[in-house]
Amino acid sequence: MVYQKMITEWKGVGRGVPQGSCLSPLQLNIIVRELPQQGNAEATQFADDLTNSAADKNPLVVKRKLTESCDAIKTFCDEHELIINVAKMQLILFKSPSCRLSEDFTLTLDSHTVTAETSVKLLGLTLDHHLTMSNHIDATVHKVC
């Protein structure tokens, strides 16, 4: 087998580090360490995943808090040249089964509308809007059997 030597032109790199580099997680943590404090909602961060939560008896207050928080996070990301993957955004409202909510509860970020779902997957855990854990248990049992 004969290998041919190929030489490619140099390309300028304006920013960042190669994906998979040991510097990538460190750089990400340095850049996003202030991200959870940007909004007025509670925020939990795990690596590059950020979860915002707000609680109130009035769903409109929850919507306002989450919208303001999303807008603040979007501004932070724009200023730091970070991109939010709006296709991966999820929205769930935890409530008791007797509580009736409008079925058109949505949030909008950059003209992308996120609709409230009855269950979401968060860091490998499936959560349903009544916090019964039944979807997660069913999925786990299905994997085992």
Beta strands, then each sheet from edge to edge (+ up, - down):
strand 1: 42-46
strand 2: 49-53
strand 3: 106-109
strand 4: 112-115
strand 5: 119-122
strand 6: 125-128
sheet 1: 1+ 2-
sheet 2: 3+ 4-
sheet 3: 5+ 6-
end
